[in-house]
Amino acid sequence: MEYLVITFIGSLFLIYSLTIRQLERTEITGPMFFVIGGIALAWFIPEEVEQLKNGGVYILPLIELTLSLFLFTDATKTKLSVLKHSYQYPSLLLFVALPLTLLLGIGTALFLFAELTLIQAALLAIILTPTDAALSKGLLESTQVPENIREGINTESGLNDGLCVPVFLIFLLLANNPELGITASQTMIIFTRELGIALLIAIASVAIFIPTLNFAMQRHYFAQKTSPFLLVGFAMAIFSITQYFHSSGFIAVFVAGLLFDRYSPESIRCEIVEDSEHIADFAALLIWCLFGFVSAYLVLPKLSFEIIIYALLNATLIRIIPVMLSLQFTALNIKERFTFAWFGPRGLASIVFTLMVIDTQIENKYQIATIAMTTILFSVFIHGITTKPIADSFAKK
């Protein structure tokens, strides 16, 4: 059976690679294609789906490392010169829209799901607060879209994963131990540890890595054929060592990517970043196939009216309203504000948080996971289908 599964997944990659131009014309993204493939696989072998109920957590490290590599490569392509003039947009998204999105998500969850406690509703909301720019890659790569919008969305996505981690850990701790109380000082310690250590590791890592890379290039130790593994290994090392010290590996890799873009040799930067992205893309598509496979068990059989309504609201209005409000008094026109608001797809970070919840003894954990995965599933298709039309609309000005 295992070999048939591998054959099926291999065939998906083959078909996708052969028809990618046609798929793009029909506005079918890679994640959409592989989620559908994963769901189809589950229908062919339904007896295997149950095994993933307790085994899904074992793919958590793969998802975390894939997400860390995406964050690093996205950061290396961030144009700091553009951000210097439009830094207020990601700042407003992170420090105004993000808390409002969280509060609106909590309130909506409490209204629709009477079985969830306040902490469980907060846990669900924080799972679905971080965004994944990789799901709107077509918009970020479109030169038709203004640079300040592309860089703002990319920067917000890169940083909100890390900012949500300490909040998620606090809610997870409280949900696991409802009788436990956390003081303001303990909260500050968690935030300081998550963010402070991550920044120190990112700076120290780049300070060591850049001279080492220059040294290897000058003495011809470095070979272009090994370039696909260079940044993969660097991002993995930064993420893992940061996580070891109980800090935010996601913040560390994104900041390290920004620093790498600023101080790395221009002669090889683009090539090694592109090579690393190909590896990340392969791993991400494999994860989306597994996500579709699990969704066939955890999402589709358990859909209810309340879950569908919450998922649709969370993928759209629960983000759109706070973002539109936070950008109200900026120089952006309504179309540009809506573009910021619309492109908040839920992706790998939300899957990581969901798997971490499943691995606990929290009451209603499968209910939380089902709602979260339904929202992610809807987001993959809602944001995937609309990426190209919205990007193309900027060319029609």
C-alpha positions in Angstrom: 0.0 0.0 0.0 2.8 2.4 0.9 4.3 2.1 -2.6 0.9 2.8 -4.2 0.6 6.0 -2.1 4.1 7.1 -3.2 3.3 6.3 -6.8 0.1 8.5 -6.5 2.0 11.4 -5.0 4.8 11.1 -7.5 2.2 11.1 -10.3 0.7 14.3 -8.8 4.1 16.0 -9.0 4.6 14.8 -12.6 1.2 16.0 -13.7 1.6 19.3 -12.0 5.0 19.9 -13.5 3.8 19.0 -17.0 0.7 21.2 -16.9 1.7 24.1 -14.6 1.2 26.7 -17.4 -2.3 25.5 -18.1 -3.1 25.3 -14.4 -2.0 28.9 -13.9 -4.2 30.0 -16.7 -7.2 28.3 -15.0 -6.2 30.0 -11.7 -5.4 26.7 -10.0 -2.5 27.2 -7.6 0.0 24.5 -6.5 -1.5 24.2 -3.0 -5.0 23.9 -4.5 -3.9 21.1 -6.9 -2.2 19.1 -4.2 -5.0 19.5 -1.6 -7.4 18.1 -4.1 -4.9 15.3 -4.8 -4.6 14.5 -1.1 -8.4 14.4 -0.7 -8.7 12.1 -3.7 -6.0 9.8 -2.2 -8.0 9.5 1.0 -11.0 8.4 -0.9 -9.1 5.7 -2.6 -7.6 4.3 0.7 -10.1 5.3 3.4 -8.8 2.7 5.9 -5.4 4.5 6.1 -6.8 7.8 7.1 -7.5 6.8 10.7 -3.8 6.1 11.3 -3.1 9.8 10.8 -5.3 10.8 13.8 -2.4 10.2 16.1 0.4 10.2 13.6 -0.1 13.6 12.1 2.1 15.3 14.8 5.1 13.4 13.5 5.2 15.6 10.4 5.3 18.8 12.6 9.1 19.2 12.3 8.9 19.0 8.5 6.2 21.6 8.4 8.1 23.9 10.8 11.3 23.6 8.8 9.5 24.2 5.5 7.8 27.3 6.9 11.2 28.5 8.3 12.8 28.2 4.8 9.9 30.1 3.2 10.2 32.9 5.8 14.0 33.1 5.2 13.8 33.2 1.4 10.9 35.6 1.4 12.9 37.9 3.7 15.9 37.8 1.4 13.7 39.1 -1.4 12.3 41.9 0.7 13.3 45.3 -0.6 14.3 47.3 2.5 14.6 50.5 0.4 10.8 50.2 -0.3 10.0 49.4 3.3 11.9 52.5 4.6 9.2 54.6 2.9 6.2 52.4 3.6 7.1 50.8 7.0 3.9 52.1 8.5 1.8 49.6 6.5 3.2 46.4 8.0 3.5 48.2 11.4 -0.2 49.0 11.4 -1.0 45.5 10.2 1.0 43.9 13.0 0.3 46.2 16.0 -3.3 47.4 15.2 -5.0 45.0 12.8 -3.5 41.8 14.3 -4.9 42.3 17.8 -8.2 43.4 16.4 -8.3 40.3 14.2 -7.6 38.2 17.3 -10.4 39.8 19.3 -12.9 39.6 16.5 -12.0 35.9 16.0 -12.5 35.2 19.7 -15.9 36.9 19.8 -17.1 35.2 16.7 -16.0 31.7 18.0 -17.8 32.3 21.4 -21.0 33.3 19.5 -21.0 30.3 17.2 -19.6 27.5 19.4 -21.2 27.4 22.8 -19.1 24.4 23.8 -15.9 26.3 23.7 -14.6 28.2 26.7 -13.1 31.7 26.5 -9.5 30.3 26.4 -10.4 27.6 23.9 -12.0 30.3 21.6 -8.8 32.4 22.1 -6.7 29.4 21.1 -8.7 28.9 18.0 -8.5 32.6 17.1 -4.7 32.8 17.5 -4.2 29.6 15.4 -5.9 31.4 12.5 -4.4 34.9 13.0 -1.0 34.4 11.3 -0.9 34.6 7.5 1.1 32.8 4.8 2.3 34.9 2.0 3.4 31.8 0.0 -0.3 31.2 -0.8 -0.5 34.6 -2.5 2.8 34.1 -4.3 1.3 35.2 -7.6 0.5 38.6 -6.2 3.9 39.0 -4.6 5.7 38.2 -7.8 3.4 40.4 -10.0 5.1 43.6 -11.1 1.7 45.1 -11.8 1.0 45.4 -8.1 2.6 48.4 -6.4 5.8 47.5 -4.5 4.7 49.0 -1.2 1.7 46.6 -1.2 3.8 43.6 -2.1 6.6 44.4 0.4 4.0 45.2 3.1 2.1 41.9 2.7 5.4 39.9 2.6 6.8 41.6 5.7 3.6 41.3 7.7 3.4 37.6 6.8 7.0 37.0 7.8 6.7 38.7 11.2 3.2 37.8 12.3 4.0 34.1 12.6 6.7 34.8 15.2 4.6 37.5 17.0 1.7 35.0 17.4 3.9 32.3 18.8 4.2 33.6 22.4 0.5 34.5 22.5 -0.3 31.0 21.2 1.9 29.4 23.9 0.2 31.4 26.6 -3.2 30.3 25.4 -2.1 26.7 25.0 -0.7 26.7 28.6 -4.0 28.1 30.0 -6.1 25.8 27.9 -4.1 22.8 29.1 -4.2 24.0 32.7 -7.5 26.0 33.2 -6.8 26.6 36.9 -3.4 28.2 36.2 -3.0 31.9 36.3 -0.4 33.9 34.4 0.8 37.2 35.7 1.8 40.2 33.6 5.4 39.7 34.6 5.3 36.1 33.4 3.7 37.2 30.1 6.5 39.8 29.6 9.2 37.1 30.3 7.6 34.9 27.6 7.5 37.7 25.1 11.1 38.8 25.9 12.4 35.2 25.6 10.5 34.5 22.4 11.6 37.7 20.6 14.8 38.8 22.3 16.7 35.6 22.0 15.5 35.2 18.4 16.9 38.5 17.4 20.3 37.8 19.1 20.6 34.4 17.4 19.6 35.9 14.0 22.2 38.7 14.3 25.0 36.4 15.6 24.3 33.7 13.0 24.5 36.2 10.0 27.6 37.8 11.5 29.3 34.4 11.4 27.7 33.1 8.2 28.5 36.0 5.8 32.3 36.1 6.5 32.4 32.3 6.3 30.6 32.4 2.9 33.0 35.1 1.6 36.0 33.1 2.9 34.8 30.0 1.1 34.1 31.9 -2.1 37.5 33.6 -2.2 39.3 30.3 -1.8 37.0 28.5 -4.2 35.8 26.1 -1.5 32.2 26.9 -2.5 30.7 25.1 -5.5 27.6 26.2 -7.4 26.3 22.7 -7.4 25.9 22.7 -3.6 24.1 26.0 -3.6 20.6 24.5 -3.2 21.6 23.2 0.2 23.5 26.2 1.4 20.6 28.4 2.6 18.5 25.3 3.5 21.1 24.2 6.0 21.5 27.8 7.3 17.8 28.4 7.8 17.4 24.9 9.4 20.2 25.6 11.8 18.9 29.0 12.8 15.4 27.8 13.4 16.4 24.7 15.3 18.9 26.4 17.7 16.4 29.2 18.4 13.7 26.7 19.2 16.2 24.8 21.4 16.5 27.9 23.5 12.7 28.2 23.7 12.5 31.3 21.5 10.7 32.0 18.2 12.5 30.3 15.4 10.2 32.0 12.9 11.2 35.5 14.0 14.9 34.4 13.9 14.9 33.1 10.4 12.9 36.0 9.0 15.3 38.6 10.6 18.3 36.5 9.5 16.9 36.6 5.9 16.6 40.4 6.0 20.2 40.7 7.2 21.4 38.2 4.7 19.8 40.2 1.9 21.5 43.3 3.2 25.0 42.0 3.7 25.5 38.9 1.5 27.5 39.0 -1.8 25.3 40.1 -4.7 27.1 37.8 -7.1 25.5 34.7 -5.8 22.6 35.9 -3.7 19.8 35.5 -6.3 20.9 32.1 -7.5 21.2 30.4 -4.1 17.9 32.0 -2.9 16.1 30.7 -6.0 17.6 27.2 -5.6 16.6 27.1 -1.9 13.1 28.2 -2.9 12.7 25.2 -5.2 13.4 22.8 -2.3 10.9 24.7 -0.1 8.3 24.6 -2.8 8.6 20.8 -3.1 8.3 20.2 0.6 5.4 22.7 0.9 3.4 20.9 -2.0 4.0 17.6 -0.3 2.6 19.0 3.0 -0.4 20.4 1.2 -1.1 16.9 -0.2 -0.9 15.5 3.3 -3.1 18.3 4.5 -5.7 17.3 1.9 -5.4 13.7 3.0 -6.0 14.6 6.6 -8.8 17.0 5.7 -10.8 14.1 4.1 -10.9 12.5 7.6 -11.0 15.5 10.0 -12.8 18.2 8.0 -15.2 16.9 5.3 -17.1 14.4 7.4 -17.6 16.8 10.3 -18.7 19.9 8.5 -21.6 21.8 10.1 -23.4 25.0 9.4 -21.6 26.8 12.3 -18.1 25.5 11.2 -18.7 26.6 7.6 -19.9 30.1 8.7 -16.9 30.6 11.0 -14.5 29.4 8.4 -15.8 31.7 5.8 -15.9 34.7 8.2 -12.4 34.0 9.4 -11.0 33.7 5.9 -12.6 37.0 4.9 -14.4 39.5 7.2 -12.6 38.7 10.4 -9.4 40.0 8.8 -10.8 42.5 6.3 -12.6 44.7 8.9 -9.6 45.2 11.2 -7.2 45.8 8.3 -9.5 48.3 6.6 -9.9 50.1 9.9 -6.2 50.1 10.7 -5.3 51.5 7.2 -8.1 54.0 7.1 -6.0 57.1 7.7 -3.1 56.2 5.4 -2.4 57.5 1.9 -3.7 54.2 0.3 -6.8 54.3 -1.8 -9.7 51.9 -1.0 -8.6 49.3 -3.6 -5.1 49.2 -2.1 -6.4 48.9 1.4 -8.7 46.1 0.4 -5.8 44.2 -1.3 -3.9 44.4 2.0 -7.0 43.2 3.8 -7.9 40.4 1.5 -4.5 38.8 1.2 -4.2 37.1 4.6 -4.4 33.5 3.7 -4.0 30.9 6.4 -1.2 28.4 5.7 1.7 26.5 7.2 1.9 28.4 10.5 -1.8 27.7 11.2 -1.2 24.0 10.4 1.8 23.9 12.8 -0.3 25.4 15.6 -3.2 23.0 14.9 -0.9 20.0 15.2 0.5 21.3 18.4 -3.0 21.5 19.8 -3.8 17.9 18.7 -0.7 16.8 20.6 -2.2 18.0 23.9 -4.9 16.8 26.3 -7.0 20.0 25.9 -10.7 19.5 26.0 -12.4 20.0 22.7 -9.1 19.8 20.9 -10.5 17.9 17.9 -13.3 20.5 17.6 -10.7 23.3 17.6 -8.6 21.4 15.0 -11.6 20.7 12.8 -12.6 24.4 12.7 -9.0 25.5 12.1 -8.4 23.0 9.3 -11.7 23.9 7.7 -10.7 27.6 7.7 -7.3 26.7 6.2 -8.9 24.6 3.6 -11.4 27.3 2.6 -8.5 29.9 2.6 -6.4 27.8 0.2 -9.2 28.0 -2.4 -10.6 31.4 -1.7 -7.3 33.2 -1.8 -5.8 30.9 -4.5 -8.6 31.6 -7.0 -8.6 35.3 -6.4 -4.8 36.0 -6.5 -4.4 36.3 -10.3 -7.6 38.4 -10.9 -6.7 40.9 -8.2 -3.0 41.1 -9.3 -4.2 41.6 -13.0 -6.6 44.3 -11.9 -3.7 46.7 -11.1 -2.7 46.6 -14.8 -6.1 48.0 -15.8 -5.6 51.3 -14.1 
